[in-house]
């Protein structure tokens, strides 16, 4: 199963260290493959080092693509995390 | 086959496989492992990750206790980066697919991530490069540390290849396994070179990039006589050198026959051949090589070991040295810290000196810290009660005032021992090192106030010629046979003769067989050298008359360039000891 969703970072910091940790941790809870596409590049959402290379700040638009059995659950979790501003503000 | 030329600092020829020691402070070179070693390399990487993980955890606990919870996210982020599966897969596939060492695979993968992060315009993300660097360094330290561990448990004989080694690293090498050394850095008179020579390990330095050009396991020839390093020699070269290796070994053995003969010229002038040492355990080997005593006992180690030893520990070390020399001469040089040597732990809170060679080092440091100086002098004086053969000398004296100040502190120390009722030799001989041009020029004024001179050529040359001996770009200007140097030495010896005191030389120049005839001819009575070169020097002395040496020295003083003087001296030396060249 493949699920794609476009999400906008609404928290102040964007994917700074603390939010990035939460995103990577969330992604790693699921078995499915999760890719983030931004401006023609794509990186592994489970990889901290790769997520940091996105340089995603406040307002960045990220295209998530999850593929695998639990793709739907993974996408819901990520969506909730981003909507909750990573529980930080 | 690749032939490289460097600076020969310790003679001998050796052919063995390379053991390469990288440093996390330098670029990790691209090295390969054999197919058989690939899985072991993957395992090394995994272990490095595990150990970095526990390092970060304990660091986190430690910082948490001291700084509170704000810093935790930093460690959380580091941990996610370290345990990043994608990064692990990248590194492992570099090892498996390209056969790279774990070190190189890590550095290559991190380079890619670093490049990507750096390309982000937002400064916050660009700064994460520092975190990447930190994690990489942690991994490399573990990987390289394990290699260093291997170095102390070598199972076969090797040639050690490194960017740089500290004198203490060399001192701790297993001499039965490390048969040769070659380094990117260094010059003939660096302390690492001196140490290699003292330990009799053939060594070529100043090769700039040798540590990145050689891979572990490659066959390397070190020709410490000519300063040549050959990587993966072809058959004819290998055969030629195997032959030479054997011959040199025989030559070294033949020299040992001279061990118990005295260093006397053919017309009966006796030269005192002494050894330079840093540790009392070196004395036994020096005497086995034919040293008649110790002309320079460097004591810096006692000040850097465990943040500096106590007076009693100094005393015990000197006592040990006195037992080892067993009645032979023992010249202890007081603290000569600073500049290119070890850092002074006591001044670590001060900003570094802009020009340490001209700074507060050596006797200046002692006069500035009389308590430290007195502590050492007390220990030396206490040891002087064990025999009249113990002498003391002050390094880096540049004026009469400094010498008098040092002697005053010595007198104070004597009084304190008198008060405490502790025995010492009231007639202990006191000498100065002549290693600053000003001291050489006023040698006639210094001579009446001391019992002996010891010429320290390394510093004398660098100060007189204004050449930093450790700077590869100007190292060729460091010329012991420069007419100015020869004149200074001549002047010092004459001042000593006039005052009736003994003149010794303990610098590198006294251990260079090219200059032996010259030094004997100039009238030096004591030559103190690295123990390993004593047999060679002795053979030269035994093969020439003092009269002839004097003529040669007078002639050498007339040359206008160092090159002419050296060529002339080599020609004269080759006649009596062709095996050296």
HADDOCK unambig.tbl for C-alpha pairs under 7 A between the chains (distance, minus, plus):
assign (segid A and resid 17 and name CA) (segid B and resid 77 and name CA) 5.98 0.50 0.50
assign (segid A and resid 18 and name CA) (segid B and resid 73 and name CA) 5.98 0.50 0.50
assign (segid A and resid 21 and name CA) (segid B and resid 77 and name CA) 5.97 0.50 0.50
assign (segid A and resid 21 and name CA) (segid B and resid 80 and name CA) 6.88 0.50 0.50
assign (segid A and resid 47 and name CA) (segid B and resid 84 and name CA) 5.32 0.50 0.50
assign (segid A and resid 47 and name CA) (segid B and resid 85 and name CA) 6.63 0.50 0.50
assign (segid A and resid 47 and name CA) (segid B and resid 86 and name CA) 5.73 0.50 0.50
assign (segid A and resid 48 and name CA) (segid B and resid 80 and name CA) 5.83 0.50 0.50
assign (segid A and resid 48 and name CA) (segid B and resid 81 and name CA) 5.27 0.50 0.50
assign (segid A and resid 48 and name CA) (segid B and resid 84 and name CA) 6.08 0.50 0.50
assign (segid A and resid 49 and name CA) (segid B and resid 81 and name CA) 5.54 0.50 0.50
assign (segid A and resid 49 and name CA) (segid B and resid 84 and name CA) 6.98 0.50 0.50
assign (segid A and resid 49 and name CA) (segid B and resid 113 and name CA) 6.93 0.50 0.50
assign (segid A and resid 52 and name CA) (segid B and resid 117 and name CA) 6.78 0.50 0.50
assign (segid A and resid 52 and name CA) (segid B and resid 125 and name CA) 6.68 0.50 0.50
assign (segid A and resid 53 and name CA) (segid B and resid 116 and name CA) 5.62 0.50 0.50
assign (segid A and resid 53 and name CA) (segid B and resid 117 and name CA) 4.50 0.50 0.50
assign (segid A and resid 53 and name CA) (segid B and resid 120 and name CA) 6.89 0.50 0.50
assign (segid A and resid 55 and name CA) (segid B and resid 120 and name CA) 5.48 0.50 0.50
assign (segid A and resid 55 and name CA) (segid B and resid 122 and name CA) 6.55 0.50 0.50
assign (segid A and resid 55 and name CA) (segid B and resid 125 and name CA) 5.73 0.50 0.50
